């Protein structure tokens, strides 16, 4: 495993998890789209670090937040 990439990935994972928490509280499309962006970034860093399990975890969370953002956007319209 690339230790430098893993270190950055760990920080990005924390940022993404915090964004997920914020999105759950805010319940807005914007907050969920921000979480999507951060989870995708974390997945990319874990891919560089060589941890497929964490890549899958963050990609799954990104998809879930994208779906929620779409549903919340429909509710606003």
N, CA, C and O atoms as a Tripos MOL2 file, in Angstrom:
@<TRIPOS>MOLECULE
protein
  308   307    77     0     0
PROTEIN
NO_CHARGES

@<TRIPOS>ATOM
      1 N           0.8490   -1.1750    0.0000 N.3       1 UNK1
      2 CA          0.0000    0.0000    0.0000 C.3       1 UNK1
      3 C           0.8940    1.2380    0.0000 C.2       1 UNK1
      4 O           1.9030    1.2960    0.7020 O.2       1 UNK1
      5 N           0.5070    2.2070   -0.7890 N.am      2 UNK2
      6 CA          1.2000    3.4870   -0.8540 C.3       2 UNK2
      7 C           0.8440    4.2760    0.4140 C.2       2 UNK2
      8 O          -0.2810    4.7550    0.5550 O.2       2 UNK2
      9 N           1.7980    4.4060    1.3210 N.am      3 UNK3
     10 CA          1.5340    5.0290    2.6280 C.3       3 UNK3
     11 C           1.1500    6.5090    2.5200 C.2       3 UNK3
     12 O           0.2910    6.9820    3.2640 O.2       3 UNK3
     13 N           1.7760    7.2270    1.6100 N.am      4 UNK4
     14 CA          1.4390    8.6440    1.4540 C.3       4 UNK4
     15 C           0.0060    8.7970    0.9450 C.2       4 UNK4
     16 O          -0.7510    9.6300    1.4440 O.2       4 UNK4
     17 N          -0.3610    7.9900   -0.0490 N.am      5 UNK5
     18 CA         -1.7270    8.0300   -0.5720 C.3       5 UNK5
     19 C          -2.7130    7.5870    0.5070 C.2       5 UNK5
     20 O          -3.8020    8.1510    0.6160 O.2       5 UNK5
     21 N          -2.3460    6.5930    1.2970 N.am      6 UNK6
     22 CA         -3.2310    6.1120    2.3610 C.3       6 UNK6
     23 C          -3.4610    7.1980    3.4170 C.2       6 UNK6
     24 O          -4.5650    7.3330    3.9430 O.2       6 UNK6
     25 N          -2.4310    7.9590    3.7170 N.am      7 UNK7
     26 CA         -2.5650    9.0420    4.6880 C.3       7 UNK7
     27 C          -3.5430   10.1030    4.1740 C.2       7 UNK7
     28 O          -4.4220   10.5560    4.9070 O.2       7 UNK7
     29 N          -3.3810   10.4870    2.9170 N.am      8 UNK8
     30 CA         -4.2910   11.4640    2.3190 C.3       8 UNK8
     31 C          -5.6940   10.8820    2.2310 C.2       8 UNK8
     32 O          -6.6750   11.5730    2.5040 O.2       8 UNK8
     33 N          -5.7890    9.6200    1.8510 N.am      9 UNK9
     34 CA         -7.0920    8.9590    1.7530 C.3       9 UNK9
     35 C          -7.8030    8.9380    3.0970 C.2       9 UNK9
     36 O          -9.0160    9.1320    3.1640 O.2       9 UNK9
     37 N          -7.0630    8.7070    4.1510 N.am     10 UNK10
     38 CA         -7.6570    8.7150    5.4860 C.3      10 UNK10
     39 C          -8.2520   10.0600    5.8390 C.2      10 UNK10
     40 O          -9.3380   10.1330    6.4130 O.2      10 UNK10
     41 N          -7.5440   11.1280    5.5000 N.am     11 UNK11
     42 CA         -8.0720   12.4740    5.7540 C.3      11 UNK11
     43 C          -9.3020   12.7390    4.9030 C.2      11 UNK11
     44 O         -10.2740   13.3260    5.3780 O.2      11 UNK11
     45 N          -9.2650   12.3100    3.6460 N.am     12 UNK12
     46 CA        -10.4200   12.5010    2.7510 C.3      12 UNK12
     47 C         -11.6150   11.6810    3.2270 C.2      12 UNK12
     48 O         -12.7610   12.1120    3.0980 O.2      12 UNK12
     49 N         -11.3450   10.4940    3.7790 N.am     13 UNK13
     50 CA        -12.4270    9.6650    4.3170 C.3      13 UNK13
     51 C         -13.1150   10.3730    5.4720 C.2      13 UNK13
     52 O         -14.3420   10.3720    5.5650 O.2      13 UNK13
     53 N         -12.3330   10.9720    6.3430 N.am     14 UNK14
     54 CA        -12.9030   11.6990    7.4720 C.3      14 UNK14
     55 C         -13.7400   12.8720    6.9750 C.2      14 UNK14
     56 O         -14.8440   13.0990    7.4700 O.2      14 UNK14
     57 N         -13.2280   13.6170    6.0040 N.am     15 UNK15
     58 CA        -13.9820   14.7350    5.4310 C.3      15 UNK15
     59 C         -15.3100   14.2410    4.8440 C.2      15 UNK15
     60 O         -16.3540   14.8620    5.0450 O.2      15 UNK15
     61 N         -15.2590   13.1250    4.1200 N.am     16 UNK16
     62 CA        -16.4660   12.5770    3.4970 C.3      16 UNK16
     63 C         -17.4690   12.1170    4.5470 C.2      16 UNK16
     64 O         -18.6710   12.3410    4.4020 O.2      16 UNK16
     65 N         -16.9810   11.4780    5.5990 N.am     17 UNK17
     66 CA        -17.8730   11.0160    6.6570 C.3      17 UNK17
     67 C         -18.5270   12.1910    7.3930 C.2      17 UNK17
     68 O         -19.7000   12.1270    7.7610 O.2      17 UNK17
     69 N         -17.7690   13.2470    7.6010 N.am     18 UNK18
     70 CA        -18.3330   14.4450    8.2290 C.3      18 UNK18
     71 C         -19.3840   15.0770    7.3190 C.2      18 UNK18
     72 O         -20.4110   15.5550    7.8000 O.2      18 UNK18
     73 N         -19.1360   15.0820    6.0150 N.am     19 UNK19
     74 CA        -20.1100   15.6150    5.0610 C.3      19 UNK19
     75 C         -21.3770   14.7650    5.0560 C.2      19 UNK19
     76 O         -22.4800   15.2960    4.9190 O.2      19 UNK19
     77 N         -21.2270   13.4540    5.2030 N.am     20 UNK20
     78 CA        -22.3970   12.5730    5.2860 C.3      20 UNK20
     79 C         -23.2360   12.9150    6.5080 C.2      20 UNK20
     80 O         -24.4620   12.9890    6.4250 O.2      20 UNK20
     81 N         -22.5810   13.1210    7.6300 N.am     21 UNK21
     82 CA        -23.2950   13.4980    8.8560 C.3      21 UNK21
     83 C         -24.0280   14.8270    8.6740 C.2      21 UNK21
     84 O         -25.1840   14.9720    9.0710 O.2      21 UNK21
     85 N         -23.3400   15.7870    8.0720 N.am     22 UNK22
     86 CA        -23.9520   17.1010    7.8420 C.3      22 UNK22
     87 C         -25.1430   16.9870    6.8890 C.2      22 UNK22
     88 O         -26.1650   17.6450    7.0870 O.2      22 UNK22
     89 N         -25.0100   16.1570    5.8590 N.am     23 UNK23
     90 CA        -26.1010   15.9810    4.9030 C.3      23 UNK23
     91 C         -27.3140   15.3420    5.5630 C.2      23 UNK23
     92 O         -28.4530   15.6980    5.2610 O.2      23 UNK23
     93 N         -27.0690   14.4060    6.4560 N.am     24 UNK24
     94 CA        -28.1720   13.7500    7.1630 C.3      24 UNK24
     95 C         -28.9410   14.7490    8.0250 C.2      24 UNK24
     96 O         -30.1610   14.6480    8.1600 O.2      24 UNK24
     97 N         -28.2360   15.7000    8.5990 N.am     25 UNK25
     98 CA        -28.8810   16.7060    9.4390 C.3      25 UNK25
     99 C         -29.5680   17.7780    8.6080 C.2      25 UNK25
    100 O         -30.6740   18.2100    8.9360 O.2      25 UNK25
    101 N         -28.9170   18.2090    7.5330 N.am     26 UNK26
    102 CA        -29.4360   19.3050    6.7230 C.3      26 UNK26
    103 C         -30.6050   18.8730    5.8410 C.2      26 UNK26
    104 O         -31.5470   19.6370    5.6290 O.2      26 UNK26
    105 N         -30.5390   17.6510    5.3320 N.am     27 UNK27
    106 CA        -31.5940   17.1180    4.4530 C.3      27 UNK27
    107 C         -31.8550   18.0300    3.2590 C.2      27 UNK27
    108 O         -33.0030   18.3240    2.9270 O.2      27 UNK27
    109 N         -30.7660   18.4760    2.6150 N.am     28 UNK28
    110 CA        -30.8930   19.3090    1.4200 C.3      28 UNK28
    111 C         -30.1230   18.6720    0.2700 C.2      28 UNK28
    112 O         -29.1650   17.9330    0.4960 O.2      28 UNK28
    113 N         -30.5450   18.9590   -0.9740 N.am     29 UNK29
    114 CA        -29.8070   18.4310   -2.1190 C.3      29 UNK29
    115 C         -28.3520   18.9090   -2.1280 C.2      29 UNK29
    116 O         -27.4460   18.1350   -2.4350 O.2      29 UNK29
    117 N         -28.1310   20.1700   -1.7940 N.am     30 UNK30
    118 CA        -26.7780   20.7310   -1.8210 C.3      30 UNK30
    119 C         -25.8460   20.0070   -0.8660 C.2      30 UNK30
    120 O         -24.7150   19.6860   -1.2310 O.2      30 UNK30
    121 N         -26.3000   19.7460    0.3420 N.am     31 UNK31
    122 CA        -25.4670   19.0460    1.3240 C.3      31 UNK31
    123 C         -25.1510   17.6350    0.8470 C.2      31 UNK31
    124 O         -24.0340   17.1490    1.0280 O.2      31 UNK31
    125 N         -26.1250   16.9820    0.2450 N.am     32 UNK32
    126 CA        -25.8920   15.6270   -0.2530 C.3      32 UNK32
    127 C         -24.9490   15.6220   -1.4470 C.2      32 UNK32
    128 O         -24.1250   14.7160   -1.5730 O.2      32 UNK32
    129 N         -25.0520   16.6060   -2.3190 N.am     33 UNK33
    130 CA        -24.1410   16.6840   -3.4620 C.3      33 UNK33
    131 C         -22.7080   16.9560   -3.0080 C.2      33 UNK33
    132 O         -21.7520   16.4770   -3.6180 O.2      33 UNK33
    133 N         -22.5720   17.7210   -1.9420 N.am     34 UNK34
    134 CA        -21.2410   17.9540   -1.3760 C.3      34 UNK34
    135 C         -20.6690   16.6350   -0.8450 C.2      34 UNK34
    136 O         -19.4870   16.3490   -1.0340 O.2      34 UNK34
    137 N         -21.4950   15.8490   -0.1940 N.am     35 UNK35
    138 CA        -21.0560   14.5380    0.3040 C.3      35 UNK35
    139 C         -20.6670   13.6240   -0.8600 C.2      35 UNK35
    140 O         -19.6900   12.8820   -0.7620 O.2      35 UNK35
    141 N         -21.4200   13.6730   -1.9530 N.am     36 UNK36
    142 CA        -21.0840   12.8780   -3.1450 C.3      36 UNK36
    143 C         -19.6680   13.2170   -3.6050 C.2      36 UNK36
    144 O         -18.8460   12.3320   -3.8410 O.2      36 UNK36
    145 N         -19.4050   14.5080   -3.7250 N.am     37 UNK37
    146 CA        -18.0940   14.9660   -4.1940 C.3      37 UNK37
    147 C         -16.9690   14.4660   -3.2840 C.2      37 UNK37
    148 O         -15.9430   13.9900   -3.7680 O.2      37 UNK37
    149 N         -17.1610   14.5750   -1.9820 N.am     38 UNK38
    150 CA        -16.1080   14.1700   -1.0540 C.3      38 UNK38
    151 C         -15.9300   12.6530   -1.0080 C.2      38 UNK38
    152 O         -14.8070   12.1670   -0.8770 O.2      38 UNK38
    153 N         -17.0230   11.9050   -1.1130 N.am     39 UNK39
    154 CA        -16.8880   10.4420   -1.1410 C.3      39 UNK39
    155 C         -16.1940    9.9850   -2.4190 C.2      39 UNK39
    156 O         -15.4020    9.0430   -2.3870 O.2      39 UNK39
    157 N         -16.4790   10.6340   -3.5360 N.am     40 UNK40
    158 CA        -15.7840   10.2850   -4.7820 C.3      40 UNK40
    159 C         -14.2910   10.5910   -4.6850 C.2      40 UNK40
    160 O         -13.4560    9.8210   -5.1600 O.2      40 UNK40
    161 N         -13.9740   11.7130   -4.0710 N.am     41 UNK41
    162 CA        -12.5660   12.0730   -3.8840 C.3      41 UNK41
    163 C         -11.8710   11.0600   -2.9740 C.2      41 UNK41
    164 O         -10.7470   10.6440   -3.2530 O.2      41 UNK41
    165 N         -12.5300   10.6660   -1.8950 N.am     42 UNK42
    166 CA        -11.9480    9.6670   -0.9920 C.3      42 UNK42
    167 C         -11.7480    8.3470   -1.7280 C.2      42 UNK42
    168 O         -10.7160    7.6980   -1.5600 O.2      42 UNK42
    169 N         -12.7170    7.9450   -2.5390 N.am     43 UNK43
    170 CA        -12.5880    6.7020   -3.3130 C.3      43 UNK43
    171 C         -11.3780    6.7640   -4.2400 C.2      43 UNK43
    172 O         -10.6390    5.7880   -4.3730 O.2      43 UNK43
    173 N         -11.1810    7.8970   -4.8690 N.am     44 UNK44
    174 CA        -10.0340    8.0430   -5.7750 C.3      44 UNK44
    175 C          -8.7170    7.9030   -5.0220 C.2      44 UNK44
    176 O          -7.7810    7.2710   -5.5120 O.2      44 UNK44
    177 N          -8.6460    8.4890   -3.8390 N.am     45 UNK45
    178 CA         -7.4130    8.3780   -3.0510 C.3      45 UNK45
    179 C          -7.2000    6.9570   -2.5560 C.2      45 UNK45
    180 O          -6.0650    6.4810   -2.5370 O.2      45 UNK45
    181 N          -8.2760    6.2580   -2.1490 N.am     46 UNK46
    182 CA         -8.1140    4.8740   -1.7190 C.3      46 UNK46
    183 C          -7.7220    3.9770   -2.8890 C.2      46 UNK46
    184 O          -7.0080    2.9900   -2.7090 O.2      46 UNK46
    185 N          -8.1910    4.3250   -4.0920 N.am     47 UNK47
    186 CA         -7.7680    3.5770   -5.2810 C.3      47 UNK47
    187 C          -6.2510    3.7110   -5.4610 C.2      47 UNK47
    188 O          -5.5670    2.7260   -5.7420 O.2      47 UNK47
    189 N          -5.7300    4.9330   -5.2980 N.am     48 UNK48
    190 CA         -4.2750    5.1640   -5.3990 C.3      48 UNK48
    191 C          -3.5240    4.4020   -4.3140 C.2      48 UNK48
    192 O          -2.4240    3.8950   -4.5370 O.2      48 UNK48
    193 N          -4.1410    4.3300   -3.1290 N.am     49 UNK49
    194 CA         -3.4870    3.6580   -2.0060 C.3      49 UNK49
    195 C          -3.5740    2.1370   -2.1290 C.2      49 UNK49
    196 O          -2.8110    1.4160   -1.4860 O.2      49 UNK49
    197 N          -4.5020    1.6520   -2.9530 N.am     50 UNK50
    198 CA         -4.5970    0.2210   -3.1830 C.3      50 UNK50
    199 C          -5.5420   -0.5270   -2.2500 C.2      50 UNK50
    200 O          -5.3360   -1.7130   -1.9940 O.2      50 UNK50
    201 N          -6.5780    0.1420   -1.7340 N.am     51 UNK51
    202 CA         -7.5260   -0.5180   -0.8340 C.3      51 UNK51
    203 C          -8.9060   -0.5790   -1.4970 C.2      51 UNK51
    204 O          -9.7010    0.3540   -1.3810 O.2      51 UNK51
    205 N          -9.1770   -1.6720   -2.1830 N.am     52 UNK52
    206 CA        -10.4180   -1.8300   -2.9400 C.3      52 UNK52
    207 C         -11.6490   -1.8020   -2.0370 C.2      52 UNK52
    208 O         -12.7020   -1.3170   -2.4490 O.2      52 UNK52
    209 N         -11.5310   -2.3090   -0.8260 N.am     53 UNK53
    210 CA        -12.6600   -2.3230    0.1020 C.3      53 UNK53
    211 C         -13.1330   -0.9070    0.4180 C.2      53 UNK53
    212 O         -14.3340   -0.6350    0.4330 O.2      53 UNK53
    213 N         -12.1930   -0.0160    0.6670 N.am     54 UNK54
    214 CA        -12.5690    1.3560    0.9890 C.3      54 UNK54
    215 C         -12.9920    2.1350   -0.2560 C.2      54 UNK54
    216 O         -13.7970    3.0610   -0.1600 O.2      54 UNK54
    217 N         -12.4640    1.7730   -1.4080 N.am     55 UNK55
    218 CA        -12.9470    2.3720   -2.6610 C.3      55 UNK55
    219 C         -14.4310    2.0610   -2.8060 C.2      55 UNK55
    220 O         -15.2380    2.9510   -3.0750 O.2      55 UNK55
    221 N         -14.7840    0.7940   -2.6260 N.am     56 UNK56
    222 CA        -16.1800    0.3710   -2.7620 C.3      56 UNK56
    223 C         -17.0690    1.0650   -1.7380 C.2      56 UNK56
    224 O         -18.1780    1.4880   -2.0650 O.2      56 UNK56
    225 N         -16.5960    1.1860   -0.5120 N.am     57 UNK57
    226 CA        -17.3770    1.8450    0.5480 C.3      57 UNK57
    227 C         -17.7230    3.2790    0.1610 C.2      57 UNK57
    228 O         -18.8770    3.6960    0.2530 O.2      57 UNK57
    229 N         -16.7160    4.0250   -0.2720 N.am     58 UNK58
    230 CA        -16.9580    5.4330   -0.6080 C.3      58 UNK58
    231 C         -17.7760    5.5840   -1.8930 C.2      58 UNK58
    232 O         -18.5850    6.5060   -1.9990 O.2      58 UNK58
    233 N         -17.5820    4.7090   -2.8530 N.am     59 UNK59
    234 CA        -18.4010    4.7640   -4.0650 C.3      59 UNK59
    235 C         -19.8650    4.4750   -3.7360 C.2      59 UNK59
    236 O         -20.7650    5.0950   -4.3040 O.2      59 UNK59
    237 N         -20.1020    3.5440   -2.8290 N.am     60 UNK60
    238 CA        -21.4700    3.2290   -2.4190 C.3      60 UNK60
    239 C         -22.1170    4.4320   -1.7370 C.2      60 UNK60
    240 O         -23.2610    4.7800   -2.0330 O.2      60 UNK60
    241 N         -21.3860    5.0620   -0.8290 N.am     61 UNK61
    242 CA        -21.9260    6.2390   -0.1510 C.3      61 UNK61
    243 C         -22.1880    7.3670   -1.1380 C.2      61 UNK61
    244 O         -23.1860    8.0760   -1.0120 O.2      61 UNK61
    245 N         -21.3070    7.5430   -2.1180 N.am     62 UNK62
    246 CA        -21.5150    8.5820   -3.1310 C.3      62 UNK62
    247 C         -22.8150    8.3270   -3.8920 C.2      62 UNK62
    248 O         -23.5790    9.2620   -4.1320 O.2      62 UNK62
    249 N         -23.0740    7.0860   -4.2700 N.am     63 UNK63
    250 CA        -24.3150    6.7500   -4.9800 C.3      63 UNK63
    251 C         -25.5410    7.0140   -4.1180 C.2      63 UNK63
    252 O         -26.5390    7.5540   -4.5950 O.2      63 UNK63
    253 N         -25.4630    6.6310   -2.8460 N.am     64 UNK64
    254 CA        -26.5980    6.8480   -1.9490 C.3      64 UNK64
    255 C         -26.9010    8.3330   -1.7700 C.2      64 UNK64
    256 O         -28.0630    8.7410   -1.7890 O.2      64 UNK64
    257 N         -25.8660    9.1310   -1.5980 N.am     65 UNK65
    258 CA        -26.0750   10.5770   -1.4440 C.3      65 UNK65
    259 C         -26.6010   11.1970   -2.7370 C.2      65 UNK65
    260 O         -27.4140   12.1210   -2.6880 O.2      65 UNK65
    261 N         -26.1570   10.7100   -3.8800 N.am     66 UNK66
    262 CA        -26.6590   11.2240   -5.1590 C.3      66 UNK66
    263 C         -28.1510   10.9190   -5.3070 C.2      66 UNK66
    264 O         -28.9220   11.7660   -5.7570 O.2      66 UNK66
    265 N         -28.5480    9.7110   -4.9280 N.am     67 UNK67
    266 CA        -29.9670    9.3470   -4.9890 C.3      67 UNK67
    267 C         -30.7940   10.2100   -4.0470 C.2      67 UNK67
    268 O         -31.8780   10.6740   -4.4010 O.2      67 UNK67
    269 N         -30.2740   10.4180   -2.8530 N.am     68 UNK68
    270 CA        -30.9960   11.2400   -1.8800 C.3      68 UNK68
    271 C         -31.1030   12.6910   -2.3610 C.2      68 UNK68
    272 O         -32.1520   13.3180   -2.2140 O.2      68 UNK68
    273 N         -30.0300   13.2170   -2.9280 N.am     69 UNK69
    274 CA        -30.0570   14.5850   -3.4550 C.3      69 UNK69
    275 C         -31.1260   14.7030   -4.5400 C.2      69 UNK69
    276 O         -31.8410   15.7030   -4.5950 O.2      69 UNK69
    277 N         -31.2390   13.7040   -5.3910 N.am     70 UNK70
    278 CA        -32.2430   13.7370   -6.4520 C.3      70 UNK70
    279 C         -33.6500   13.7080   -5.8590 C.2      70 UNK70
    280 O         -34.5230   14.4590   -6.2950 O.2      70 UNK70
    281 N         -33.8690   12.8560   -4.8800 N.am     71 UNK71
    282 CA        -35.1920   12.7840   -4.2450 C.3      71 UNK71
    283 C         -35.5450   14.0850   -3.5290 C.2      71 UNK71
    284 O         -36.6750   14.5640   -3.6200 O.2      71 UNK71
    285 N         -34.5800   14.6480   -2.8220 N.am     72 UNK72
    286 CA        -34.8290   15.8960   -2.1170 C.3      72 UNK72
    287 C         -35.0900   17.0360   -3.1000 C.2      72 UNK72
    288 O         -35.9100   17.9180   -2.8430 O.2      72 UNK72
    289 N         -34.3910   17.0040   -4.2120 N.am     73 UNK73
    290 CA        -34.6110   18.0120   -5.2500 C.3      73 UNK73
    291 C         -36.0010   17.9050   -5.8350 C.2      73 UNK73
    292 O         -36.6300   18.9190   -6.1360 O.2      73 UNK73
    293 N         -36.4870   16.6860   -5.9980 N.am     74 UNK74
    294 CA        -37.8510   16.4830   -6.5040 C.3      74 UNK74
    295 C         -38.8820   17.0060   -5.5100 C.2      74 UNK74
    296 O         -39.9110   17.5540   -5.9050 O.2      74 UNK74
    297 N         -38.6040   16.8350   -4.2210 N.am     75 UNK75
    298 CA        -39.5190   17.3000   -3.1800 C.3      75 UNK75
    299 C         -39.6160   18.8270   -3.1660 C.2      75 UNK75
    300 O         -40.6620   19.3850   -2.8360 O.2      75 UNK75
    301 N         -38.5210   19.4970   -3.5260 N.am     76 UNK76
    302 CA        -38.5040   20.9630   -3.5190 C.3      76 UNK76
    303 C         -39.2810   21.5390   -4.6900 C.2      76 UNK76
    304 O         -39.8160   22.6440   -4.6040 O.2      76 UNK76
    305 N         -39.3420   20.7860   -5.7890 N.am     77 UNK77
    306 CA        -39.9540   21.3030   -7.0300 C.3      77 UNK77
    307 C         -41.4020   21.2590   -7.0770 C.2      77 UNK77
    308 O         -42.0000   21.6680   -8.0720 O.2      77 UNK77
@<TRIPOS>BOND
     1     1     2 1
     2     2     3 1
     3     3     4 2
     4     3     5 am
     5     5     6 1
     6     6     7 1
     7     7     8 2
     8     7     9 am
     9     9    10 1
    10    10    11 1
    11    11    12 2
    12    11    13 am
    13    13    14 1
    14    14    15 1
    15    15    16 2
    16    15    17 am
    17    17    18 1
    18    18    19 1
    19    19    20 2
    20    19    21 am
    21    21    22 1
    22    22    23 1
    23    23    24 2
    24    23    25 am
    25    25    26 1
    26    26    27 1
    27    27    28 2
    28    27    29 am
    29    29    30 1
    30    30    31 1
    31    31    32 2
    32    31    33 am
    33    33    34 1
    34    34    35 1
    35    35    36 2
    36    35    37 am
    37    37    38 1
    38    38    39 1
    39    39    40 2
    40    39    41 am
    41    41    42 1
    42    42    43 1
    43    43    44 2
    44    43    45 am
    45    45    46 1
    46    46    47 1
    47    47    48 2
    48    47    49 am
    49    49    50 1
    50    50    51 1
    51    51    52 2
    52    51    53 am
    53    53    54 1
    54    54    55 1
    55    55    56 2
    56    55    57 am
    57    57    58 1
    58    58    59 1
    59    59    60 2
    60    59    61 am
    61    61    62 1
    62    62    63 1
    63    63    64 2
    64    63    65 am
    65    65    66 1
    66    66    67 1
    67    67    68 2
    68    67    69 am
    69    69    70 1
    70    70    71 1
    71    71    72 2
    72    71    73 am
    73    73    74 1
    74    74    75 1
    75    75    76 2
    76    75    77 am
    77    77    78 1
    78    78    79 1
    79    79    80 2
    80    79    81 am
    81    81    82 1
    82    82    83 1
    83    83    84 2
    84    83    85 am
    85    85    86 1
    86    86    87 1
    87    87    88 2
    88    87    89 am
    89    89    90 1
    90    90    91 1
    91    91    92 2
    92    91    93 am
    93    93    94 1
    94    94    95 1
    95    95    96 2
    96    95    97 am
    97    97    98 1
    98    98    99 1
    99    99   100 2
   100    99   101 am
   101   101   102 1
   102   102   103 1
   103   103   104 2
   104   103   105 am
   105   105   106 1
   106   106   107 1
   107   107   108 2
   108   107   109 am
   109   109   110 1
   110   110   111 1
   111   111   112 2
   112   111   113 am
   113   113   114 1
   114   114   115 1
   115   115   116 2
   116   115   117 am
   117   117   118 1
   118   118   119 1
   119   119   120 2
   120   119   121 am
   121   121   122 1
   122   122   123 1
   123   123   124 2
   124   123   125 am
   125   125   126 1
   126   126   127 1
   127   127   128 2
   128   127   129 am
   129   129   130 1
   130   130   131 1
   131   131   132 2
   132   131   133 am
   133   133   134 1
   134   134   135 1
   135   135   136 2
   136   135   137 am
   137   137   138 1
   138   138   139 1
   139   139   140 2
   140   139   141 am
   141   141   142 1
   142   142   143 1
   143   143   144 2
   144   143   145 am
   145   145   146 1
   146   146   147 1
   147   147   148 2
   148   147   149 am
   149   149   150 1
   150   150   151 1
   151   151   152 2
   152   151   153 am
   153   153   154 1
   154   154   155 1
   155   155   156 2
   156   155   157 am
   157   157   158 1
   158   158   159 1
   159   159   160 2
   160   159   161 am
   161   161   162 1
   162   162   163 1
   163   163   164 2
   164   163   165 am
   165   165   166 1
   166   166   167 1
   167   167   168 2
   168   167   169 am
   169   169   170 1
   170   170   171 1
   171   171   172 2
   172   171   173 am
   173   173   174 1
   174   174   175 1
   175   175   176 2
   176   175   177 am
   177   177   178 1
   178   178   179 1
   179   179   180 2
   180   179   181 am
   181   181   182 1
   182   182   183 1
   183   183   184 2
   184   183   185 am
   185   185   186 1
   186   186   187 1
   187   187   188 2
   188   187   189 am
   189   189   190 1
   190   190   191 1
   191   191   192 2
   192   191   193 am
   193   193   194 1
   194   194   195 1
   195   195   196 2
   196   195   197 am
   197   197   198 1
   198   198   199 1
   199   199   200 2
   200   199   201 am
   201   201   202 1
   202   202   203 1
   203   203   204 2
   204   203   205 am
   205   205   206 1
   206   206   207 1
   207   207   208 2
   208   207   209 am
   209   209   210 1
   210   210   211 1
   211   211   212 2
   212   211   213 am
   213   213   214 1
   214   214   215 1
   215   215   216 2
   216   215   217 am
   217   217   218 1
   218   218   219 1
   219   219   220 2
   220   219   221 am
   221   221   222 1
   222   222   223 1
   223   223   224 2
   224   223   225 am
   225   225   226 1
   226   226   227 1
   227   227   228 2
   228   227   229 am
   229   229   230 1
   230   230   231 1
   231   231   232 2
   232   231   233 am
   233   233   234 1
   234   234   235 1
   235   235   236 2
   236   235   237 am
   237   237   238 1
   238   238   239 1
   239   239   240 2
   240   239   241 am
   241   241   242 1
   242   242   243 1
   243   243   244 2
   244   243   245 am
   245   245   246 1
   246   246   247 1
   247   247   248 2
   248   247   249 am
   249   249   250 1
   250   250   251 1
   251   251   252 2
   252   251   253 am
   253   253   254 1
   254   254   255 1
   255   255   256 2
   256   255   257 am
   257   257   258 1
   258   258   259 1
   259   259   260 2
   260   259   261 am
   261   261   262 1
   262   262   263 1
   263   263   264 2
   264   263   265 am
   265   265   266 1
   266   266   267 1
   267   267   268 2
   268   267   269 am
   269   269   270 1
   270   270   271 1
   271   271   272 2
   272   271   273 am
   273   273   274 1
   274   274   275 1
   275   275   276 2
   276   275   277 am
   277   277   278 1
   278   278   279 1
   279   279   280 2
   280   279   281 am
   281   281   282 1
   282   282   283 1
   283   283   284 2
   284   283   285 am
   285   285   286 1
   286   286   287 1
   287   287   288 2
   288   287   289 am
   289   289   290 1
   290   290   291 1
   291   291   292 2
   292   291   293 am
   293   293   294 1
   294   294   295 1
   295   295   296 2
   296   295   297 am
   297   297   298 1
   298   298   299 1
   299   299   300 2
   300   299   301 am
   301   301   302 1
   302   302   303 1
   303   303   304 2
   304   303   305 am
   305   305   306 1
   306   306   307 1
   307   307   308 2
@<TRIPOS>SUBSTRUCTURE
     1 UNK1         2 RESIDUE 1 A UNK
     2 UNK2         6 RESIDUE 1 A UNK
     3 UNK3        10 RESIDUE 1 A UNK
     4 UNK4        14 RESIDUE 1 A UNK
     5 UNK5        18 RESIDUE 1 A UNK
     6 UNK6        22 RESIDUE 1 A UNK
     7 UNK7        26 RESIDUE 1 A UNK
     8 UNK8        30 RESIDUE 1 A UNK
     9 UNK9        34 RESIDUE 1 A UNK
    10 UNK10       38 RESIDUE 1 A UNK
    11 UNK11       42 RESIDUE 1 A UNK
    12 UNK12       46 RESIDUE 1 A UNK
    13 UNK13       50 RESIDUE 1 A UNK
    14 UNK14       54 RESIDUE 1 A UNK
    15 UNK15       58 RESIDUE 1 A UNK
    16 UNK16       62 RESIDUE 1 A UNK
    17 UNK17       66 RESIDUE 1 A UNK
    18 UNK18       70 RESIDUE 1 A UNK
    19 UNK19       74 RESIDUE 1 A UNK
    20 UNK20       78 RESIDUE 1 A UNK
    21 UNK21       82 RESIDUE 1 A UNK
    22 UNK22       86 RESIDUE 1 A UNK
    23 UNK23       90 RESIDUE 1 A UNK
    24 UNK24       94 RESIDUE 1 A UNK
    25 UNK25       98 RESIDUE 1 A UNK
    26 UNK26      102 RESIDUE 1 A UNK
    27 UNK27      106 RESIDUE 1 A UNK
    28 UNK28      110 RESIDUE 1 A UNK
    29 UNK29      114 RESIDUE 1 A UNK
    30 UNK30      118 RESIDUE 1 A UNK
    31 UNK31      122 RESIDUE 1 A UNK
    32 UNK32      126 RESIDUE 1 A UNK
    33 UNK33      130 RESIDUE 1 A UNK
    34 UNK34      134 RESIDUE 1 A UNK
    35 UNK35      138 RESIDUE 1 A UNK
    36 UNK36      142 RESIDUE 1 A UNK
    37 UNK37      146 RESIDUE 1 A UNK
    38 UNK38      150 RESIDUE 1 A UNK
    39 UNK39      154 RESIDUE 1 A UNK
    40 UNK40      158 RESIDUE 1 A UNK
    41 UNK41      162 RESIDUE 1 A UNK
    42 UNK42      166 RESIDUE 1 A UNK
    43 UNK43      170 RESIDUE 1 A UNK
    44 UNK44      174 RESIDUE 1 A UNK
    45 UNK45      178 RESIDUE 1 A UNK
    46 UNK46      182 RESIDUE 1 A UNK
    47 UNK47      186 RESIDUE 1 A UNK
    48 UNK48      190 RESIDUE 1 A UNK
    49 UNK49      194 RESIDUE 1 A UNK
    50 UNK50      198 RESIDUE 1 A UNK
    51 UNK51      202 RESIDUE 1 A UNK
    52 UNK52      206 RESIDUE 1 A UNK
    53 UNK53      210 RESIDUE 1 A UNK
    54 UNK54      214 RESIDUE 1 A UNK
    55 UNK55      218 RESIDUE 1 A UNK
    56 UNK56      222 RESIDUE 1 A UNK
    57 UNK57      226 RESIDUE 1 A UNK
    58 UNK58      230 RESIDUE 1 A UNK
    59 UNK59      234 RESIDUE 1 A UNK
    60 UNK60      238 RESIDUE 1 A UNK
    61 UNK61      242 RESIDUE 1 A UNK
    62 UNK62      246 RESIDUE 1 A UNK
    63 UNK63      250 RESIDUE 1 A UNK
    64 UNK64      254 RESIDUE 1 A UNK
    65 UNK65      258 RESIDUE 1 A UNK
    66 UNK66      262 RESIDUE 1 A UNK
    67 UNK67      266 RESIDUE 1 A UNK
    68 UNK68      270 RESIDUE 1 A UNK
    69 UNK69      274 RESIDUE 1 A UNK
    70 UNK70      278 RESIDUE 1 A UNK
    71 UNK71      282 RESIDUE 1 A UNK
    72 UNK72      286 RESIDUE 1 A UNK
    73 UNK73      290 RESIDUE 1 A UNK
    74 UNK74      294 RESIDUE 1 A UNK
    75 UNK75      298 RESIDUE 1 A UNK
    76 UNK76      302 RESIDUE 1 A UNK
    77 UNK77      306 RESIDUE 1 A UNK
